[in-house]
């Protein structure tokens, strides 16, 4: 049962490139929250001009999931760079049933990341559930 509430989730996201199909990159990731909760993420993104991209992602947590669209801008080279972007939360399940809101992503990928060949990002999601 979902409970009405506003909350902000802040966590780290580690991402891995899985491949390209139909002009979209498919990536997978693991999220780690400050309290140690582990989640997963499945997403795809489409590259645009000047380092911009848009995408769609689902975050899976032990108590529910969040679906979000995002846009970001990457600066760097073909082997690594920095990403800054924004999320729009479009739905949720479990404790996030009916969620809306927004958020941000900021971090590095490829040879700019301390994890080399993986992305490491700071994620902040501002979640509103029905009744708030």
C-alpha positions in Angstrom: 0.0 0.0 0.0 1.4 3.4 -1.0 1.5 6.2 1.5 1.3 9.8 0.5 4.7 11.5 1.0 7.3 13.8 -0.5 10.8 12.4 -0.3 14.3 12.8 -1.9 16.3 9.8 -2.8 20.1 10.4 -3.1 22.3 7.6 -4.2 25.3 6.5 -6.4 24.7 4.8 -9.7 27.2 2.6 -11.5 26.4 2.0 -15.2 27.6 -0.4 -17.8 27.1 -0.2 -21.6 25.3 -3.3 -22.9 25.1 -2.6 -26.7 23.4 -0.6 -29.4 20.2 -1.5 -31.3 18.1 0.6 -33.6 20.1 3.7 -32.9 19.6 3.4 -29.1 22.2 2.5 -26.5 21.2 0.0 -23.9 22.8 0.2 -20.5 22.3 -1.5 -17.1 23.3 -0.3 -13.7 23.4 -0.8 -9.9 22.3 1.9 -7.4 23.7 2.1 -3.9 21.9 4.3 -1.4 23.6 5.9 1.7 22.0 3.2 3.9 23.5 0.5 1.8 20.3 -0.5 -0.1 21.1 -1.9 -3.5 18.8 -1.4 -6.5 19.1 -2.0 -10.2 18.5 0.1 -13.3 17.7 -0.8 -16.8 17.7 2.0 -19.4 18.2 3.1 -23.0 19.2 6.4 -24.5 19.3 8.0 -27.9 22.1 10.3 -28.8 21.3 13.8 -30.2 23.5 16.7 -31.4 26.3 18.4 -29.4 26.6 15.7 -26.7 22.9 15.7 -25.8 20.9 12.6 -25.3 17.4 11.6 -24.1 16.3 8.3 -22.5 13.9 6.2 -20.5 14.9 4.3 -17.4 13.4 2.1 -14.7 14.9 2.0 -11.2 14.1 -1.2 -9.2 14.4 -1.0 -5.4 13.4 -3.7 -2.8 10.2 -1.8 -2.0 9.1 -0.6 -5.4 10.2 0.8 -8.7 10.4 4.2 -10.4 10.1 5.0 -14.1 11.6 8.2 -15.5 12.5 10.0 -18.7 15.6 12.0 -18.8 17.7 14.4 -20.8 21.4 15.0 -20.3 24.5 16.6 -21.9 27.9 14.8 -22.0 31.2 16.6 -22.5 34.4 14.8 -23.2 35.7 12.4 -25.9 34.6 9.1 -27.4 36.4 7.3 -24.6 35.0 9.2 -21.6 33.5 12.4 -20.2 31.2 14.2 -17.8 27.4 14.0 -17.8 24.9 16.4 -16.3 21.1 15.9 -16.7 17.6 16.0 -15.4 14.9 13.4 -14.7 11.1 13.5 -15.0 9.5 10.8 -12.9 6.5 9.4 -14.8 5.3 6.5 -12.6 6.1 4.1 -9.8 5.1 0.8 -8.1 5.1 -0.4 -4.6 5.8 2.4 -2.1 6.3 4.6 -5.1 2.8 3.9 -6.6 1.7 6.8 -8.7 4.9 8.7 -8.2 5.8 11.9 -10.1 8.5 14.5 -9.7 12.0 15.2 -11.0 15.6 14.9 -10.3 19.2 15.2 -11.4 22.2 13.2 -12.6 25.8 14.3 -12.4 28.9 12.2 -12.9 31.6 10.7 -15.2 31.8 7.7 -17.6 34.6 5.8 -19.4 38.1 6.9 -18.9 37.0 10.0 -16.9 35.3 7.7 -14.3 37.3 6.4 -11.3 35.7 3.0 -12.3 37.3 3.0 -15.8 34.9 1.6 -18.5 31.9 2.2 -16.2 29.9 5.3 -15.4 29.7 6.6 -11.8 27.0 9.1 -11.1 25.3 11.0 -8.3 21.5 10.7 -8.5 18.9 12.8 -6.7 15.2 12.0 -7.2 12.6 14.3 -5.7 9.5 12.1 -5.5 5.9 13.0 -4.9 3.3 10.3 -4.4 -0.5 10.8 -4.5 -2.0 12.9 -1.8 1.0 15.2 -1.4 
